Amino acid sequence: MDKDTQEKITKLQMMEQNLQNLLAQRQQFTTQLAEIEGAVKELDTKEPVYKLVGNILVKSEPSRLKEELSQKKELVELRIKSLEKQENQMRERSSQLKEEVMKTISKEQ
């Protein structure tokens, strides 16, 4: 196997690791999104409501908390979309690189 093919294989392995990292990040944000949505639902049914500030629970207005959670939700959704786009691009590049490596290996045999 020539040096160029070995470098492509190494690059492919690194891309796979990066893809796994992106998947893990997306899963964390998806979990965070579910927590935010659950919190918004709870705000509709609970009175009074409290917000965690550091290590202290502080009484807060439900409408204000909903607004904060709404902004946080938008940010998390945007981050998830960004990660999904990165994943798709990484998968495409990885697929192209795999094809190149497979063609090179099959020619050598």
ZIFENPE-V483832 format. One record per pair of residues at least 12 apart in sequence whose ideal C-beta (glycine too) atoms are under 8 Angstrom apart, sorted by sequence separation. I is the first residue (numbers start at 1). J is the second residue. D is the distance in Angstrom with one decimal. If there is no record, write none. Layout:
i=I j=J d=D
i=I j=J d=D
//
This chain:
i=49 j=61 d=7.7
i=49 j=62 d=5.1
i=51 j=65 d=6.1
i=47 j=62 d=7.3
i=46 j=62 d=8.0
i=49 j=65 d=5.9
i=43 j=62 d=5.0
i=43 j=65 d=5.9
i=43 j=66 d=5.6
i=39 j=65 d=7.9
i=40 j=66 d=6.2
i=43 j=69 d=7.5
i=40 j=69 d=5.3
i=39 j=69 d=5.8
i=40 j=70 d=7.6
i=36 j=69 d=5.4
i=40 j=73 d=7.6
i=36 j=72 d=5.8
i=37 j=73 d=7.1
i=36 j=73 d=4.8
i=33 j=73 d=6.6
i=36 j=76 d=6.6
i=33 j=76 d=4.9
i=32 j=76 d=5.5
i=33 j=77 d=6.6
i=29 j=76 d=5.4
i=33 j=80 d=6.8
i=29 j=79 d=5.4
i=30 j=80 d=6.4
i=29 j=80 d=5.0
i=26 j=80 d=6.0
i=29 j=83 d=6.9
i=26 j=83 d=4.4
i=25 j=83 d=5.7
i=26 j=84 d=6.7
i=22 j=83 d=5.6
i=26 j=87 d=7.1
i=22 j=86 d=5.6
i=23 j=87 d=6.9
i=22 j=87 d=5.1
i=19 j=87 d=6.5
i=22 j=90 d=6.6
i=19 j=90 d=5.0
i=18 j=90 d=6.3
i=19 j=91 d=6.9
i=15 j=90 d=6.0
i=19 j=94 d=6.8
i=15 j=93 d=6.5
i=16 j=94 d=6.7
i=15 j=94 d=4.8
i=12 j=94 d=6.4
i=15 j=97 d=7.0
i=12 j=97 d=5.0
i=11 j=97 d=6.5
i=12 j=98 d=6.4
i=8 j=97 d=5.9
i=12 j=101 d=6.5
i=8 j=100 d=6.2
i=9 j=101 d=6.0
i=8 j=101 d=5.1
i=5 j=101 d=6.2
i=8 j=104 d=7.6
i=5 j=104 d=4.9
i=4 j=104 d=7.8
i=5 j=105 d=7.0
i=2 j=104 d=7.7
i=5 j=108 d=7.9
i=1 j=105 d=7.3
i=1 j=108 d=6.8
//
